[in-house]
Amino acid sequence: MTLEISPPVAWHVTHWCDDSYSQGAYSALLPGGDIALRRLLSTPVDGRLFLAGEAFNHDHSAMTHSAWDSGLRAAAAVTDTSARKVIVIGAGFAGLAAASTLQALGLDVQVLEARDRIGGRVHTAALGGHAVDVGAAWLQQYERNPLARRAEQLNLQRRTTDFSQPLAAAWDGPLPDINLAYEQLRQSIDRSQPLALSIERYLGNLTTANRRAAAFAVDANLILEAGLPLTQLSAQVLDEEGVGHGDQFLPQGYRQLLDDAAYGLNIHLNHPVQQISWDGQGVQINGVAADACICTVPVPVLKQLCFTPALPAAYRQALESFTMGRLEKVVLQFERRWWPASGDGYLRWYDAPPNWGEWLDLTDALGTPLIAGLIAGDAVERHFAAKTDEQIAMEACAKLAAWACAIKRNNEL
Ligand SMILES: Cc1cc2nc3c(=O)[nH]c(=O)nc-3n(C[C@H](O)[C@H](O)[C@H](O)COP(=O)(O)OP(=O)(O)OC[C@H]3O[C@@H](n4cnc5c(N)ncnc54)[C@H](O)[C@@H]3O)c2cc1C
């Protein structure tokens, strides 16, 4: 196989971390933070304020259906009150689930959305006339995902990704057994110590070859997954369910599910909320009075909102235990596919320091040479700071080329 690498003809680079209405990709608990905090924060405040969103789902967080389920839960809590008029802040999946449920029950619901579009951290952008998800892409935990059930009902085109079978390469030689290295690490790590320290000690006791494999496993399974450096992760992540093997994405985009959920709702775009006044009688937001408010903004935005009176101290304290994972995407469009094709389009690149570690080749799904890369944690800062989108896209393309050369080299061995 010869590689005639050509530069992309178009690209889309995301900036979720700098976006004032997301300030990151998804919530994470800082070391010491307990999952019970997610439950506490989803408890209604005085029967008037209801917090919802992916962060406030104690069963599963960080995913689109976490947001959806949390919105349903908030709506159910509102129906336990006498509220008839409700303001929902945010038109992401949490806000849309809450608003559509309450409206279907006959309540008067208004959705206030800061952006000029619905969807929040779900955004199907257009690149070269093709729909591409530049926020969430996969329907995760597929078998128990209500959005997956809706996608099936709507008969939306879907594609499965097998995360356990990537077409993978490492920068410095043959690929080690990353899964085995991760399993060994999980079994051996001292969970009573801070995760970063335990991992440093663990790596220090390994042979050079095993250390290399374990370091790649840490980059792929912990840092890229959570979007955070080890110092901000608790040992609990070692026991959390990782990405699933039956996850599916929608080649025509998540937008189809958003439009379905938003159908018939009273959504006011370009309506950022800064202040929420509330008391035992009701709420007042952007000059509108209502009986209750369901607020679905991401955690960092929530911390910046001005509540009058302030949220109860336990809530404010609980919010301090949260941070946001950092994850960005680049989508590159080419005139032709010059990189090796893989079964379902899932690629992994193990580099040091880590960079664009995960790719989804959409060429077969869309019928045009398009590929999406993911970068996470500290690597975002390293690769984004003081760069234009064009520079970021060209550097990502260079990493894709390095991966392709490594695959070629491995095949020739
Ligand atoms: C790059 C990336 C990849 C991801 N990949 C996946 C994936 O493959 N699968 C998956 O399941 N999940 C994925 N996620 C996570 C998923 O997108 C989120 O967990 C989910 O969309 C969050 O929904 P939400 O309704 O809780 O919040 P949001 O979608 O953030 O919705 C909140 C809404 O509130 C609005 N808002 C914010 N501030 C204000 C304000 N002051 N006034 C009014 N409105 C405001 C926002 O504009 C937004 O529309 C990914 C996220 C990112 C960023």
The ligand as a Gaussian input file, in Angstrom:
#p B3LYP/6-31G(d) Opt

LIG

0 1
 C      -17.306000      16.556000      21.839000
 C      -18.370000      15.827000      22.625000
 C      -18.622000      14.498000      22.346000
 C      -19.607000      13.819000      23.055000
 N      -19.877000      12.537000      22.702000
 C      -20.953000      11.920000      23.236000
 C      -21.424000      10.692000      22.681000
 O      -20.874000      10.190000      21.696000
 N      -22.506000      10.111000      23.267000
 C      -23.166000      10.672000      24.331000
 O      -24.144000      10.076000      24.802000
 N      -22.757000      11.868000      24.844000
 C      -21.699000      12.505000      24.316000
 N      -21.323000      13.743000      24.759000
 C      -22.012000      14.315000      25.937000
 C      -23.414000      14.849000      25.611000
 O      -23.338000      15.692000      24.502000
 C      -23.961000      15.621000      26.808000
 O      -23.858000      14.830000      27.991000
 C      -25.437000      15.988000      26.655000
 O      -25.705000      16.463000      25.359000
 C      -25.797000      17.034000      27.700000
 O      -27.140000      17.424000      27.558000
 P      -27.761000      18.485000      28.583000
 O      -29.151000      18.747000      28.140000
 O      -27.539000      18.035000      29.974000
 O      -26.860000      19.784000      28.421000
 P      -26.621000      20.700000      27.139000
 O      -26.705000      19.890000      25.904000
 O      -25.387000      21.458000      27.377000
 O      -27.885000      21.662000      27.171000
 C      -27.919000      22.809000      27.990000
 C      -28.521000      23.940000      27.193000
 O      -28.545000      25.106000      28.013000
 C      -28.178000      26.206000      27.207000
 N      -27.693000      27.263000      28.083000
 C      -26.474000      27.343000      28.693000
 N      -26.389000      28.455000      29.417000
 C      -27.572000      29.090000      29.275000
 C      -28.105000      30.310000      29.801000
 N      -27.381000      31.099000      30.626000
 N      -29.357000      30.669000      29.446000
 C      -30.100000      29.889000      28.612000
 N      -29.645000      28.739000      28.092000
 C      -28.395000      28.347000      28.431000
 C      -27.119000      25.659000      26.286000
 O      -26.939000      26.463000      25.150000
 C      -27.683000      24.288000      25.965000
 O      -28.504000      24.326000      24.819000
 C      -20.354000      14.468000      24.077000
 C      -20.098000      15.801000      24.354000
 C      -19.133000      16.486000      23.622000
 C      -18.919000      17.947000      23.894000

